[in-house]
Amino acid sequence: MRQGNTSSGAAEKASRRNVSGNVGRGRQNGAARGNQSRNGNRKNGASGGKKNAAPGTEGKQRELPAAGSRSLHQTKPNGRNNRNLKAATPLPVHPRGGEVQKRKNAGGKFHHSRDLISHTMPESTAEKVGRELGLVEKQHKARPQHRPQPPKNSGQQARNRKARPKAENVKVIPLGGLDEIGKNCTALEYKDQIMVIDCGMSFPEDDMYGVDVVIPDFTYLIENAKKVRGVVITHGHEDHIGGVPYLLKQISVPVYGTRLSVGLIRNKLEEHGIKGDLRTIHAGDTFNLGDFHVEAIHTTHSVADSVAYLVETPAAKIFHTGDFKIDYTPVDNDPIDFGRLGEIGDAGVDLMLCDSTNVLRAGYTPSERVVGETLSGIFQEAKNRIIIATFSSNVNRIQKIIELSVKNGRKFAVSGRSMENVVGLAVELGYLKFPSGSMVELKDIRNIPDEELTIITTGSQGEPLSALARMAEDVHRNIKLKKGDTVILSSSPVPGNEKSVSRVVNKLYEKEVNVIYNGNANIHVSGHACQEDLKLMHSLIRPKFFMPAHGEHRHLIMHEQLAMSLGMKKDNIFVLSNGDQLTVDKRRAVKFKSVVSAEDVMVDGLGVGDIGSIVLKDRKLLSESGLIIVTAAVDTKKARLVSGPEIVSRGFVYVKENEDLIESLRKKAAQSIQHSLAGGFQDWSKLKNDVRDDMRKFIFSKSRRSPLILPIFLDV
């Protein structure tokens, strides 16, 4: 006890020296307390603990820290360690009551420092030090814990505390791109604001007869047009920009994209005869769409000027990769921005949406330079014309083809409307560069020797009306394939196009040309990340929640499993379908099924959305079994058949060779009409349905076919 008193006296002297200092010198008191406690507590143990507290004060007044522990003055300013304190932390005060400091209490209000310590400051410095060490108990008994009286309206405040405002969140609503390849479109909604990431289209399925393209269902965006702040585009592929003209015909919103993306969209808008508010951004730019703070991050893909987007709101931070691959040696020497991706991951991301197209492929996606090396060998060996079909949007590959042509003493020409448009735009924007005189018009290629000519064309996907398909069918206006030509398909078939590509390849072989495609040469690399590339992206971003995007259902499930293999919990991964909703904030994410309409909208000529399942079913019947038209004149007042019926066949049977069958159909139709009118005429619908049903059964019994049957009656 003597040693404890000695230490107390030393601390008292130190405290007297420090009490006249300013607030910043208060740290010396902490050092004195630490030295004194190391001596005093050697015998007293935890004498400053609860056992020395006055009865009834346990849990009411927070004790100062024991020797060697963290001082209250060392707590972080964010209040994480002291947010429950009210008046327990003594602050050094100038003895003259000089400058008054302010500090927040747990309720968020400011109090003067003199008020904070008025009920805890001892009469003397010696008593203060002794109480801190647990050596003085009298002070606790003499000075009970201060309990401020509640205000008169405390009941009203309590009711207000119970009525907490609804937590803010971001709604992620995919309108396209899930359970399919193409038609990518995702809406983000925060409060009363909506932004859209990508607005693409897809090609029709085999059973979509007569359909040109398929676009997302924009009903949700049209109904909330006043909320939509803008559309941001990740890159210029059709499955990400093809739906923009159809959206802008419905609502007027700004569209943001990089230079090449905006240029491609502008060409599409001109084709549709509409104007749009197109705004050019660059990788690294940040901009605001209402409360959405958006940043574009450079990525690598099979089209130049591709970006990912970081979207920040007060409720959540969302990262959308767009389409990407990890290419350490791209042709343009501009790799993906690993540094910024790492910074984004370090700062924290609540939700990541990631490309799933190549998740089924193990390993890494090869660099675009691999294709350049293969093409270089082909150019050196080719003796006649070289005709290369590739995606018109793959500007980097087109640039490499042009470079190899110039290097090997060849001029080049382009064929196909989309190829001509993209090449012209890329030259205008500076993405394609070549010596003057290297490019020739297609109509002038007859004047160029075969061994000095390269033709860059569309048709790598076997499109029936593409330039390459027309060459294979010998119907191209300017190009006739010759024996000895080298034809290269520098692409891989998009899922669903395999048959079309095979058909064109077979036609080319019939022309006795040298055909090179990805099946027999390393002539194409994907623009999408394979498994190891995806793992790298996940490791860089490290999101709390994850939503696989851009792929068929099998791709989404495999991407979910890949994320789980990296340690992410299944509960934090959300596999959605088009029209679902994912509500996300900084703490949790919740999935809701089928929140908005997200059906396929089919475009046929100038008609948009006027083709439904019934029309497709009729077209399917027409394509498979043809059409039977039944015409007759009926007296509805007397309920009798006046003339006919006549039978017209289209696509069912050749009438001249099946006259007996047509005559039996005529008799059956007459019998059916008379039977339906036997009880009197009721309405046209009943008459048509009766005839249609009877004829369908009869035709199937005779031919095992089910043509579309169309009854047409005239009331006389």
HURA-V142815 format. One record per residue. N is the residue number from 1. RES is the residue in one small letter. SS is DSSP state (hx for helix, st for strand, lp for the rest). PHI is phi in whole degrees, 0 to 359 (* if undefined). D_CENTER is the distance of its C-alpha to the mean C-alpha in whole Angstrom. Layout:
N;RES;SS;PHI;D_CENTER + N;RES;SS;PHI;D_CENTER
This chain:
1;m;lp;*;71 + 2;r;hx;294;73 + 3;q;hx;295;70 + 4;g;hx;296;68 + 5;n;hx;294;70 + 6;t;hx;298;70 + 7;s;hx;296;67 + 8;s;hx;296;67 + 9;g;hx;294;69 + 10;a;hx;297;67 + 11;a;hx;294;64 + 12;e;hx;295;66 + 13;k;hx;297;67 + 14;a;hx;297;64 + 15;s;hx;292;63 + 16;r;hx;296;65 + 17;r;hx;292;65 + 18;n;hx;271;61 + 19;v;hx;294;61 + 20;s;lp;274;62 + 21;g;lp;280;59 + 22;n;lp;271;56 + 23;v;hx;294;53 + 24;g;hx;296;51 + 25;r;hx;276;55 + 26;g;hx;296;54 + 27;r;hx;296;52 + 28;q;hx;296;56 + 29;n;hx;299;57 + 30;g;hx;297;54 + 31;a;hx;295;55 + 32;a;hx;296;59 + 33;r;hx;296;58 + 34;g;hx;295;56 + 35;n;hx;294;59 + 36;q;hx;295;62 + 37;s;hx;289;60 + 38;r;hx;295;60 + 39;n;hx;274;63 + 40;g;hx;293;64 + 41;n;hx;281;62 + 42;r;hx;300;63 + 43;k;hx;259;66 + 44;n;hx;279;64 + 45;g;lp;64;61 + 46;a;lp;270;59 + 47;s;lp;293;61 + 48;g;lp;272;59 + 49;g;lp;276;57 + 50;k;hx;292;57 + 51;k;hx;292;60 + 52;n;hx;264;62 + 53;a;lp;285;60 + 54;a;lp;294;62 + 55;p;lp;302;62 + 56;g;lp;85;60 + 57;t;lp;258;57 + 58;e;lp;296;55 + 59;g;lp;78;52 + 60;k;lp;256;53 + 61;q;lp;234;53 + 62;r;lp;285;51 + 63;e;lp;282;53 + 64;l;lp;291;52 + 65;p;lp;295;51 + 66;a;lp;287;53 + 67;a;lp;302;55 + 68;g;lp;81;52 + 69;s;lp;271;49 + 70;r;lp;289;46 + 71;s;lp;289;48 + 72;l;hx;297;47 + 73;h;hx;287;47 + 74;q;hx;264;44 + 75;t;lp;294;42 + 76;k;lp;292;38 + 77;p;lp;292;38 + 78;n;lp;284;35 + 79;g;lp;81;37 + 80;r;lp;297;36 + 81;n;lp;265;39 + 82;n;lp;226;41 + 83;r;lp;289;39 + 84;n;lp;268;42 + 85;l;lp;282;45 + 86;k;lp;245;47 + 87;a;lp;218;50 + 88;a;lp;264;51 + 89;t;lp;258;50 + 90;p;lp;287;53 + 91;l;lp;253;52 + 92;p;lp;298;55 + 93;v;lp;236;56 + 94;h;lp;301;59 + 95;p;lp;300;62 + 96;r;lp;267;63 + 97;g;lp;67;60 + 98;g;lp;289;58 + 99;e;lp;297;55 + 100;v;lp;265;53 + 101;q;lp;269;49 + 102;k;st;241;47 + 103;r;st;209;44 + 104;k;st;278;42 + 105;n;lp;268;43 + 106;a;lp;296;41 + 107;g;lp;276;40 + 108;g;lp;91;39 + 109;k;lp;266;42 + 110;f;st;270;44 + 111;h;st;231;48 + 112;h;st;293;51 + 113;s;hx;298;51 + 114;r;hx;294;55 + 115;d;hx;291;54 + 116;l;hx;298;52 + 117;i;hx;251;55 + 118;s;lp;296;58 + 119;h;lp;253;58 + 120;t;lp;234;57 + 121;m;lp;284;59 + 122;p;lp;286;63 + 123;e;lp;292;66 + 124;s;lp;225;67 + 125;t;hx;294;65 + 126;a;hx;298;66 + 127;e;hx;296;66 + 128;k;hx;300;62 + 129;v;hx;294;62 + 130;g;hx;296;64 + 131;r;hx;296;61 + 132;e;hx;297;58 + 133;l;lp;271;60 + 134;g;lp;81;61 + 135;l;lp;271;65 + 136;v;lp;241;65 + 137;e;lp;260;65 + 138;k;hx;299;67 + 139;q;hx;298;64 + 140;h;hx;295;62 + 141;k;hx;286;65 + 142;a;hx;283;66 + 143;r;lp;238;63 + 144;p;lp;295;60 + 145;q;lp;302;57 + 146;h;lp;289;56 + 147;r;lp;239;54 + 148;p;lp;297;53 + 149;q;lp;286;54 + 150;p;lp;292;51 + 151;p;lp;293;51 + 152;k;lp;296;53 + 153;n;lp;264;49 + 154;s;hx;298;48 + 155;g;hx;297;48 + 156;q;hx;296;45 + 157;q;hx;296;43 + 158;a;hx;297;43 + 159;r;hx;295;42 + 160;n;hx;294;39 + 161;r;hx;294;38 + 162;k;hx;291;37 + 163;a;lp;273;35 + 164;r;lp;289;32 + 165;p;lp;293;29 + 166;k;lp;296;26 + 167;a;lp;296;24 + 168;e;lp;280;21 + 169;n;lp;204;17 + 170;v;st;247;14 + 171;k;st;262;13 + 172;v;st;256;9 + 173;i;st;234;10 + 174;p;st;284;8 + 175;l;st;262;10 + 176;g;st;188;10 + 177;g;lp;98;8 + 178;l;st;251;10 + 179;d;lp;62;13 + 180;e;lp;194;14 + 181;i;lp;253;13 + 182;g;lp;113;12 + 183;k;lp;59;11 + 184;n;lp;286;8 + 185;c;st;195;7 + 186;t;st;227;6 + 187;a;st;255;8 + 188;l;st;244;9 + 189;e;st;238;13 + 190;y;st;228;16 + 191;k;lp;55;19 + 192;d;lp;252;20 + 193;q;st;231;17 + 194;i;st;228;14 + 195;m;st;234;12 + 196;v;st;240;9 + 197;i;st;253;6 + 198;d;lp;69;8 + 199;c;lp;206;10 + 200;g;lp;255;12 + 201;m;st;224;14 + 202;s;st;224;16 + 203;f;st;275;19 + 204;p;lp;291;22 + 205;e;lp;286;23 + 206;d;lp;298;27 + 207;d;lp;268;28 + 208;m;lp;264;26 + 209;y;lp;293;30 + 210;g;lp;81;30 + 211;v;lp;277;26 + 212;d;lp;277;25 + 213;v;st;217;21 + 214;v;st;237;19 + 215;i;st;237;16 + 216;p;lp;293;14 + 217;d;lp;277;16 + 218;f;lp;267;16 + 219;t;hx;305;19 + 220;y;hx;300;17 + 221;l;hx;287;16 + 222;i;hx;293;20 + 223;e;hx;293;21 + 224;n;lp;244;20 + 225;a;hx;303;20 + 226;k;hx;291;22 + 227;k;hx;274;19 + 228;v;st;287;17 + 229;r;st;268;17 + 230;g;st;164;15 + 231;v;st;241;12 + 232;v;st;247;11 + 233;i;lp;248;10 + 234;t;lp;280;9 + 235;h;lp;193;12 + 236;g;lp;264;15 + 237;h;lp;283;14 + 238;e;hx;300;15 + 239;d;hx;285;12 + 240;h;hx;235;10 + 241;i;hx;234;13 + 242;g;lp;296;16 + 243;g;lp;268;15 + 244;v;hx;301;16 + 245;p;hx;301;20 + 246;y;hx;289;20 + 247;l;hx;289;18 + 248;l;hx;291;20 + 249;k;lp;288;23 + 250;q;lp;260;22 + 251;i;lp;224;21 + 252;s;lp;255;22 + 253;v;lp;219;19 + 254;p;lp;287;18 + 255;v;st;240;16 + 256;y;st;252;15 + 257;g;st;191;15 + 258;t;lp;289;17 + 259;r;hx;302;20 + 260;l;hx;293;20 + 261;s;hx;298;17 + 262;v;hx;296;19 + 263;g;hx;297;22 + 264;l;hx;294;20 + 265;i;hx;294;19 + 266;r;hx;299;22 + 267;n;hx;299;24 + 268;k;hx;293;22 + 269;l;hx;295;23 + 270;e;hx;295;27 + 271;e;hx;297;27 + 272;h;hx;272;26 + 273;g;lp;71;29 + 274;i;lp;233;26 + 275;k;lp;249;26 + 276;g;lp;217;23 + 277;d;lp;272;22 + 278;l;st;260;20 + 279;r;st;235;20 + 280;t;st;272;20 + 281;i;lp;235;18 + 282;h;lp;231;19 + 283;a;lp;302;17 + 284;g;lp;99;19 + 285;d;lp;287;19 + 286;t;st;235;18 + 287;f;st;204;18 + 288;n;st;246;18 + 289;l;st;242;17 + 290;g;lp;65;19 + 291;d;lp;274;18 + 292;f;st;272;15 + 293;h;st;262;16 + 294;v;st;244;13 + 295;e;st;233;14 + 296;a;st;263;13 + 297;i;st;241;14 + 298;h;st;294;16 + 299;t;lp;229;14 + 300;t;st;246;16 + 301;h;lp;203;15 + 302;s;lp;278;18 + 303;v;lp;228;17 + 304;a;lp;292;19 + 305;d;lp;64;17 + 306;s;lp;271;14 + 307;v;st;220;12 + 308;a;st;259;9 + 309;y;st;230;9 + 310;l;st;256;11 + 311;v;st;246;11 + 312;e;st;248;14 + 313;t;lp;228;16 + 314;p;lp;300;19 + 315;a;lp;269;18 + 316;a;lp;197;15 + 317;k;st;244;13 + 318;i;st;238;10 + 319;f;st;242;8 + 320;h;st;244;5 + 321;t;lp;287;7 + 322;g;lp;64;6 + 323;d;lp;280;9 + 324;f;lp;205;12 + 325;k;st;219;15 + 326;i;lp;262;18 + 327;d;lp;242;21 + 328;y;lp;283;24 + 329;t;lp;229;26 + 330;p;lp;293;24 + 331;v;lp;298;26 + 332;d;lp;272;25 + 333;n;lp;58;26 + 334;d;lp;232;23 + 335;p;lp;289;21 + 336;i;lp;302;18 + 337;d;lp;280;19 + 338;f;hx;298;19 + 339;g;hx;300;21 + 340;r;hx;291;19 + 341;l;hx;299;16 + 342;g;hx;296;19 + 343;e;hx;296;20 + 344;i;hx;297;17 + 345;g;hx;296;17 + 346;d;hx;295;21 + 347;a;hx;286;20 + 348;g;lp;101;18 + 349;v;lp;233;14 + 350;d;lp;280;14 + 351;l;st;218;11 + 352;m;st;241;9 + 353;l;st;254;5 + 354;c;st;227;7 + 355;d;st;304;8 + 356;s;lp;243;11 + 357;t;lp;303;13 + 358;n;lp;254;16 + 359;v;lp;294;16 + 360;l;lp;282;19 + 361;r;lp;264;21 + 362;a;lp;284;23 + 363;g;lp;82;23 + 364;y;lp;243;22 + 365;t;lp;282;21 + 366;p;lp;297;24 + 367;s;lp;286;24 + 368;e;hx;298;24 + 369;r;hx;295;28 + 370;v;hx;299;29 + 371;v;hx;296;29 + 372;g;hx;300;31 + 373;e;hx;293;33 + 374;t;hx;294;34 + 375;l;hx;298;34 + 376;s;hx;301;36 + 377;g;hx;294;39 + 378;i;hx;294;38 + 379;f;hx;297;39 + 380;q;hx;290;42 + 381;e;hx;268;43 + 382;a;lp;293;43 + 383;k;lp;257;46 + 384;n;lp;239;45 + 385;r;lp;295;42 + 386;i;st;246;38 + 387;i;st;242;36 + 388;i;st;243;32 + 389;a;st;255;29 + 390;t;lp;209;26 + 391;f;lp;294;23 + 392;s;lp;295;23 + 393;s;lp;278;20 + 394;n;lp;279;21 + 395;v;hx;297;23 + 396;n;hx;297;24 + 397;r;hx;290;26 + 398;i;hx;298;28 + 399;q;hx;299;29 + 400;k;hx;294;30 + 401;i;hx;297;32 + 402;i;hx;296;33 + 403;e;hx;300;35 + 404;l;hx;293;36 + 405;s;hx;296;38 + 406;v;hx;297;39 + 407;k;hx;298;41 + 408;n;lp;262;42 + 409;g;lp;72;44 + 410;r;lp;247;42 + 411;k;st;267;41 + 412;f;st;228;38 + 413;a;st;226;37 + 414;v;st;240;33 + 415;s;st;225;33 + 416;g;lp;108;31 + 417;r;hx;300;29 + 418;s;hx;294;26 + 419;m;hx;295;27 + 420;e;hx;298;30 + 421;n;hx;295;27 + 422;v;hx;292;25 + 423;v;hx;298;28 + 424;g;hx;299;30 + 425;l;hx;293;27 + 426;a;hx;295;26 + 427;v;hx;294;30 + 428;e;hx;298;30 + 429;l;hx;273;27 + 430;g;lp;89;29 + 431;y;lp;279;26 + 432;l;lp;248;29 + 433;k;lp;226;32 + 434;f;lp;198;36 + 435;p;lp;296;39 + 436;s;lp;299;41 + 437;g;lp;90;42 + 438;s;lp;284;40 + 439;m;st;263;38 + 440;v;lp;237;40 + 441;e;lp;288;40 + 442;l;hx;297;40 + 443;k;hx;289;43 + 444;d;hx;258;45 + 445;i;hx;291;44 + 446;r;hx;297;47 + 447;n;hx;272;49 + 448;i;lp;256;47 + 449;p;lp;301;48 + 450;d;hx;303;46 + 451;e;hx;285;46 + 452;e;hx;241;45 + 453;l;st;228;42 + 454;t;st;238;38 + 455;i;st;242;36 + 456;i;st;259;32 + 457;t;st;223;31 + 458;t;lp;274;28 + 459;g;lp;110;28 + 460;s;lp;293;27 + 461;q;lp;257;25 + 462;g;lp;72;28 + 463;e;lp;302;28 + 464;p;lp;302;31 + 465;l;lp;259;31 + 466;s;lp;287;30 + 467;a;hx;297;33 + 468;l;hx;293;33 + 469;a;hx;297;34 + 470;r;hx;291;36 + 471;m;hx;296;38 + 472;a;hx;296;38 + 473;e;lp;266;40 + 474;d;lp;63;42 + 475;v;lp;238;41 + 476;h;lp;284;39 + 477;r;lp;293;42 + 478;n;lp;249;42 + 479;i;lp;236;41 + 480;k;lp;242;43 + 481;l;lp;293;43 + 482;k;lp;237;46 + 483;k;lp;298;47 + 484;g;lp;102;46 + 485;d;lp;295;43 + 486;t;st;254;40 + 487;v;st;249;36 + 488;i;st;242;33 + 489;l;st;257;30 + 490;s;lp;271;28 + 491;s;lp;190;24 + 492;s;lp;244;24 + 493;p;lp;298;23 + 494;v;lp;292;20 + 495;p;lp;311;20 + 496;g;lp;105;22 + 497;n;lp;257;24 + 498;e;hx;301;27 + 499;k;hx;295;30 + 500;s;hx;296;29 + 501;v;hx;295;29 + 502;s;hx;299;32 + 503;r;hx;298;34 + 504;v;hx;293;34 + 505;v;hx;300;35 + 506;n;hx;297;38 + 507;k;hx;297;39 + 508;l;hx;294;39 + 509;y;hx;298;41 + 510;e;hx;295;43 + 511;k;lp;276;44 + 512;e;lp;60;45 + 513;v;lp;258;42 + 514;n;st;277;41 + 515;v;st;260;37 + 516;i;st;236;35 + 517;y;st;218;32 + 518;n;lp;293;29 + 519;g;lp;283;31 + 520;n;lp;234;34 + 521;a;lp;199;33 + 522;n;lp;276;30 + 523;i;lp;254;29 + 524;h;lp;208;26 + 525;v;lp;234;23 + 526;s;lp;285;19 + 527;g;lp;261;17 + 528;h;lp;243;14 + 529;a;lp;287;15 + 530;c;lp;273;18 + 531;q;hx;303;18 + 532;e;hx;292;20 + 533;d;hx;294;18 + 534;l;hx;296;15 + 535;k;hx;298;18 + 536;l;hx;296;18 + 537;m;hx;297;15 + 538;h;hx;299;15 + 539;s;hx;290;18 + 540;l;hx;284;18 + 541;i;hx;274;15 + 542;r;lp;51;17 + 543;p;lp;284;14 + 544;k;lp;290;16 + 545;f;st;234;14 + 546;f;st;221;11 + 547;m;st;230;9 + 548;p;st;298;9 + 549;a;st;223;6 + 550;h;lp;57;7 + 551;g;st;173;11 + 552;e;lp;289;14 + 553;h;hx;299;15 + 554;r;hx;297;17 + 555;h;hx;294;15 + 556;l;hx;296;13 + 557;i;hx;294;16 + 558;m;hx;295;17 + 559;h;hx;291;14 + 560;e;hx;301;15 + 561;q;hx;294;19 + 562;l;hx;297;18 + 563;a;hx;297;17 + 564;m;hx;294;20 + 565;s;hx;294;22 + 566;l;lp;269;21 + 567;g;lp;105;22 + 568;m;lp;284;20 + 569;k;lp;287;21 + 570;k;hx;300;20 + 571;d;hx;294;20 + 572;n;hx;262;17 + 573;i;st;246;15 + 574;f;lp;232;13 + 575;v;lp;263;13 + 576;l;lp;252;12 + 577;s;lp;241;13 + 578;n;lp;303;12 + 579;g;lp;96;14 + 580;d;lp;285;14 + 581;q;st;222;13 + 582;l;st;245;12 + 583;t;st;263;15 + 584;v;st;225;14 + 585;d;lp;224;17 + 586;k;lp;285;19 + 587;r;lp;248;21 + 588;r;lp;207;19 + 589;a;st;223;16 + 590;v;st;227;17 + 591;k;st;261;16 + 592;f;st;235;17 + 593;k;lp;270;18 + 594;s;lp;48;18 + 595;v;lp;276;18 + 596;v;lp;233;17 + 597;s;lp;287;18 + 598;a;lp;216;15 + 599;e;lp;282;18 + 600;d;lp;292;18 + 601;v;st;251;20 + 602;m;st;265;22 + 603;v;st;249;24 + 604;d;st;232;27 + 605;g;lp;64;29 + 606;l;lp;270;29 + 607;g;st;276;28 + 608;v;st;238;25 + 609;g;lp;79;24 + 610;d;lp;265;28 + 611;i;lp;244;28 + 612;g;lp;244;27 + 613;s;hx;296;28 + 614;i;hx;293;32 + 615;v;hx;297;32 + 616;l;hx;296;30 + 617;k;hx;296;33 + 618;d;hx;296;35 + 619;r;hx;294;34 + 620;k;hx;296;34 + 621;l;hx;297;37 + 622;l;hx;298;39 + 623;s;hx;289;37 + 624;e;hx;267;39 + 625;s;hx;231;42 + 626;g;lp;85;43 + 627;l;st;226;44 + 628;i;st;241;47 + 629;i;st;251;49 + 630;v;st;249;52 + 631;t;st;241;53 + 632;a;st;199;56 + 633;a;st;254;59 + 634;v;st;230;59 + 635;d;st;264;62 + 636;t;lp;288;60 + 637;k;lp;291;63 + 638;k;lp;266;65 + 639;a;lp;54;62 + 640;r;st;216;63 + 641;l;st;278;62 + 642;v;st;269;64 + 643;s;st;210;62 + 644;g;st;90;60 + 645;p;st;277;58 + 646;e;st;248;57 + 647;i;st;244;54 + 648;v;st;242;51 + 649;s;st;248;49 + 650;r;st;227;46 + 651;g;lp;77;45 + 652;f;lp;262;47 + 653;v;lp;218;50 + 654;y;lp;280;52 + 655;v;hx;301;55 + 656;k;hx;297;58 + 657;e;hx;265;58 + 658;n;lp;223;57 + 659;e;hx;295;59 + 660;d;hx;296;61 + 661;l;hx;295;57 + 662;i;hx;296;57 + 663;e;hx;295;60 + 664;s;hx;294;59 + 665;l;hx;293;56 + 666;r;hx;296;58 + 667;k;hx;296;60 + 668;k;hx;294;58 + 669;a;hx;295;56 + 670;a;hx;297;59 + 671;q;hx;298;60 + 672;s;hx;293;57 + 673;i;hx;296;57 + 674;q;hx;297;61 + 675;h;hx;293;60 + 676;s;hx;291;57 + 677;l;hx;271;60 + 678;a;lp;300;62 + 679;g;lp;267;62 + 680;g;lp;97;61 + 681;f;lp;285;58 + 682;q;lp;254;56 + 683;d;lp;199;53 + 684;w;hx;294;51 + 685;s;hx;298;48 + 686;k;hx;295;50 + 687;l;hx;297;52 + 688;k;hx;294;49 + 689;n;hx;295;48 + 690;d;hx;298;51 + 691;v;hx;294;51 + 692;r;hx;298;48 + 693;d;hx;294;48 + 694;d;hx;296;52 + 695;m;hx;292;51 + 696;r;hx;298;48 + 697;k;hx;295;50 + 698;f;hx;293;53 + 699;i;hx;296;51 + 700;f;hx;295;49 + 701;s;hx;293;52 + 702;k;hx;270;54 + 703;s;hx;230;51 + 704;r;lp;57;48 + 705;r;lp;236;46 + 706;s;lp;228;44 + 707;p;lp;290;43 + 708;l;st;286;42 + 709;i;st;250;45 + 710;l;st;237;45 + 711;p;st;280;49 + 712;i;st;230;50 + 713;f;st;240;53 + 714;l;st;243;55 + 715;d;st;273;57 + 716;v;lp;237;61
